[in-house]
Amino acid sequence: MAYSTSTPAGQCVQNIINSLPSLVAVAVVDATSGMALASHTNSPNVNPETAAAYNTEVVKQKQKAMSALKLQGEKIDDILITLSNQLHLINLSDDGKKFIYLVVNSRETNLAIARDVCRQEKELLK
């Protein structure tokens, strides 16, 4: 476990673990640097710190696309990537400076519940 519950990011990760015990991995990420502020994995095959860095690029590219499309007044709530057996959810804080990266097994976790948990917990990241 790479987090301390004494920080908002660490508390956020702990709350998500408590709410979604069957999660694969979770990280709270600085959206500028790509550094994981807190992370946890239940799978030796998923490194949330590495994924955090790559998914920061996904967020930045989507922001560039939105700018190119002149989508003023819009902000990214979340980005969903569906794999054969997993859901990868990137949920941005309201100010866009941090995001929660969540990986769940698509057969064990309902997408609506995963999204709701992320929305509730991102309040800690203000």
N, C-alpha and C positions, 0 to 999 in steps of 0.2 A: 504494500500500500504506500502510495506516494502522496500523502496529504496529512495535514493536521487539522483537527476540527476547531482549532482556535482561530482560524481564518475564515472569512466568508466563503471562499472557494472550497475549502476543506469541509465546512459545514454543509454546503450545497451537495458535494459528492456524497457525504454520509447520508444525507436525507434521501438522495436518489437511491442509494443502496438499500436503505430501509424500505422505500416505497416499491422498488422493483428488484427484489432479491434474485431474480433469475437473469438479471442483465449480463451482458457479455463484457462490456467495458464502458467507462465514463471518464470524461475529463472536463475540467473548466479551463478554458484557453484564453490567453491574451490575443485578441484578434489582430493586433499590430505586429507583434513579434512571432507569433505562432508557438510560444512557450506554454506548456501546460502548467497552470497554477496549482492544480491538484488533480490527481487521477487515481483510478482503480481499475483493475481487470480481474475477471474470473476465468480468463482463458489464457493459456501460455502462447497462443497463436496471435493474439491481438495486443499490440503495444500502443496504448493510447497516447503516449508522448509523441511517437513517430506519426501516428494518424493526425494528431493535433496540428503538426507542422504542415502536412499536406493539405488538410482541410482548411487551413487558413488561406491557402492559395485559392481554393474553391470559393470561399467567401469573397476574397478580393476580386476575383474574376467576375463574379456575379454583380458585385458593386460597380465594376467598370462597365459591364453590359447595361446595367440600369442607367448609368450616366450617359452612355452612348445613345440609349433609347429616350433620353430626356424624361425619365419617369420621376419628375419632381414631386415631392410630397409623399413618396412611397418609401418604405423601409422593409428590409428583410425580416420576417418573423422567424421562419425556419426554412431549412433546406432538407429535403428527404432524398436519400439514396437507397433504393431497394435492391438487394442482392437476392440470390436464389433462396437463401435461408436466413438472411439477416436484414434488419432495418438499421440504417445509419441516419441519425437525426442530428442536425446542426441547428441549435436554437440560439439566436442572438439576443443579447441583452438589449434593453430599450435604447441605450446610447450607442450600441454597435461596437463597443470597445472590448467586449468579452463574449464568448459563446460557450454553451454546453454542447459537448460532443457525446452522443449516446449511441451505443451499439446494443441491440437486443436481438434475440432469436425471434424470427417472424412467426414461428409456430407456437411460441410460449407467451408472447407479449402482444397485447392489443395496441395498435398504433395510436388510437385516441387516448388511451391511458398514458402511454409514453409521452405524448405531446403535452398532455395535461400536467404530468409530473414536472416536465421541463419548464413549462410556463410558470408553475407555482414556485419552483426553486430559483428561477432567474431573478426573482425579486430580491434574493440575497446578494445579487451581484451589483446592485446600484451603488 
